[in-house]
């Protein structure tokens, strides 16, 4: 059975660069949502937003954006829509499970590797389910060593992502962490794709499913709306935090040696404390 040629960069570097860019943006949003989850009195909403940003945009959308550059000897390729959507649900749910485990207050030495393993294996399941959703007149096999390596990369990348979500604070560190996460996610994807071996399949008159472009166009519209919504929500939260920090700084500047001026009753009332008057 003749092995068919696989092309992963059918559109040059456009698809991998775009895929990395989307993974980076999703990682930045996911990390910022995780930061707000740690300080919020109702963290579940922020954790769900982080799971959507990381599992949905940084991982799932990255996968199918990269797949636009995939071709097999001019064989028509289609995708099963229900299985493709199921792979998106898996990506988001496993990230949410991992986040819930590591933010649950347990021993990090236990919860981090446990959550990372569940999340990483779930991400790998998303990838291979997404590949299984592919419909074409071909037979797909995988090199066991490279497939196993892709699982290892997925677990390590997921563990690193969860660690970043626990420890990253500032914007510069968030950007640096998102760059690492984007490289790791793309590395896992292309390692798994390198494990593929494709042969001619049974001839059929028709292959069911939608084309990659038909799949991606509504996907881009949906994800763009979700990302725009997350950017607005995160931006408003960042502005609120900045305002609180500015108020705290002003309060500190008005305090001298632990004594607050009595000429500022508004600040005195906000402090909730009875400060002694300064001598006239």
N, C-alpha and C positions, 0 to 999 in steps of 0.2 A: 504493500500500500504506500503510494507516494506521499511524502511529507510536503505539505504546502508551505509556501513562503508567507511569513507573518510580517506585516509592517506596522510598527507602533508609532511612527512619526510621519504619517501620511501627509500631514499639512506642515511639515517642517517643525520648527520649534514653537509654533504658535500655541498648539494644544498643551504641551507640558508647561510652558510659561504661564498660560492662562490658568491652568489647573493649579499650579503652585500659588498664583496670586489669590485665587479664591480660597485655597486652603489657608493661606496666611491671614486673609481678612476674617475668615470664620474663626481662626484660632485667637486673633486679637479680641474679637467680640466675646468668644467663649471665656477667655481669661478675665476680661473685665466684668462679665456677669458673675463669674465665680468669686471675684473680689467683693462685689456687692452682696453676694449671698452670705459671705462670712460676717458681714456687719449688719445685715438686715434682721429685723425681728420676725419676718416671714420669708425665710430663705428658699422655700420650695419653688416659688415663681422664678427666682433668679437661677436656680439650679436647672429648671426646665428650659429657660432661655439659653443657658450655657450649653445644655445638651443639644438643643436645636442648632445653635451656632457651630459647635464642634462636630457633632455627629452628622448633622444635615449638610452644612455648607463646607466645613473643612475636610470632611471625609467623603460623604456620599456624592456631593456635587463635583468634588475634585475627581472622583473615579469616572463619572460619566462624561465629564469634560475631556479628560484624557482619552476616553474611549472614542471620541470623535476622530482621533488620529489613527485608529486601529482599522486595519483591513487585512483580508486574506485572499491573495491572488484574484482580486476582482470578484469574489464570491459575495452575492447580496446578503447583507446582515440585517436582521430585524430583532426587536426586543419584545418579550412578553411583558405587558404593562403591569398586571397584578403582581408578578414576581418582582419586577423592578421596584414597585412601590413598597412591597414587603421588605426589600433590602434596605430601603430608607428608614422604615419603622425600626428595623433591627439596629441600625447604626445609632439612631437617636436614643432608643431605649437602653442599649448597653452602656452608652456614655452616661445616661442619667443614673443607672444602677451603680456604675463605678463612682460617680460623684457622691451619691448618697452614702456609699460605703465609707469613703475616705473622709467625709465631713461629718460622720456620725459620732465623732468624739472618742473612738476607740484608740488603741495603741497603733501609731502610724507604721511601726515596723511590721505589723500584721495586716492592717487594713490596706496599706498602699500596694504591696505585692498582690494581695488577694483581689482588690478592686482592679488593679492593672491587668491581671490575668483574665478576669471576666471580660473587661472592656476590650482588651486586645484580641481575644479569641472571637468576641462578638463582631469586631471590626473585620477580622479575617472572614468570618461567616458572611458578613455583608458583601465583601468583595466576591467571594466564590459563588454566592447566590446570584449576584448581579451578572456574573459570567454565565451561570446556568440559565439565566433568563434570556441569553442570546440565542436567536434562532437562525440557523443557516444550514446548508447542505454540507456539513463538515462533522468530523468526529474529533472531539477535544480530549487530549490527555495531558497530564502534568508530570514534570520531572519531580520525583519524590524529594530529592535533596533541596531543590530550589523552593518547592512548595513549603517544606518544613522551615526553611530559612525565612520565608515570608511570614510564617506564623510567629517566629521568634521576634522579627522586626516589629510586627504588630503589637505584641505584648510589651516589648521594651518601649515602643513609642507611646503606647497608652499609659504605661506606668510613668513615663517622663511627663506626659501631659497632665496627669493627675497630680504629680509632685509640683509642677509649675502652678497649678491651680491652688495648691495649698500654700505656697511660699512666695509667689511673685507679687510684688506690691506696686512699684512705680511704673509709669508709662514706658520709660526706656527699657526696663526689665521685661515688661509685657511684650514689647516689639521684638526684643532679642529672643524671648521664649517662643513667640509665634513663628519666627524664622526657623528655629530648630524644629518645631512641631511640623511646619509645612514641609521641610526637607524629609522628615521621618515618614510622614504620611505618603508623600510621593515615592519615597524609596521603597516602602512596603508595596505600593501598587505596582511599580515597574519590576520589582523582584518577582511578584506573583505572575505578572504577565510574561516575564522571561521564562517561567516554568512551563508555559504552554507549548504543546506539540499538536499540530493540526493535520488531519488527514481528510481525504475525500470521504463524504458520507453517502448514504443511499440517495439516489436521485428521486426527487419529488417535483410535481408540477408547480407547487406553490409553498411558500414559507410564510406562516402566519406571524403577525406582530406588526410593530411600527418601526420605521426607519430611525437611525440615530438622530437625525435632524428633527423629525417629528416628535421624538421623545424630548429633545433638548429645548426646543423653542418654548413650550409651556413651562418647562422646568426653569428656564432662565427668568421668565416673567414671575413665577411664583417665588423663587428664591430671592429675586431682586426686591420684591415687596417685603419678604420676611427680613432680609438684611437691612433694608431701609427702616423698617419698624424697630429692629434691635438697635440700630445706630441712634435713632431718636430717643428710645428709652434709656440706653446707656448714657447718651449725651446729657439728657436731663438729670439723670442720677449723678453724673460727674459734676454738673453745675451746682447741684444741691450740696454735694459734699464740699466743693470749693467754697460755696457761700458759708457753710458751717465752719470751715477752717478759717476763713477770713474773719468771721465774727469772733471766733476763739482767739485769733491773733490780736484783734482790736481790744478785746477784753484784757488780754495779757499786757498789752502796751499801756493800758490805763491803770494797771496795777503796779505799784512801786513798793518793793520791799514787803509784799504781802498785805499792803494797805491800799484800799481803793478810794479814790476821791469821792466825797459826798456830793459833789456838784453834778454828778451824772446819775440821776435817779433811775433812768431807764435801764442803764447797765446794771445798777445795783439790784433792780427788781428782777432782771433776767438771771442774775447770778444765783438767786434763791438763798442768799446768805446775808447776815447782818454784819456789815463791815463797819469798823470804828471810824468816826469822823477824824479828819486831819485837824490839827490845831489851827486856829485862825492866825 
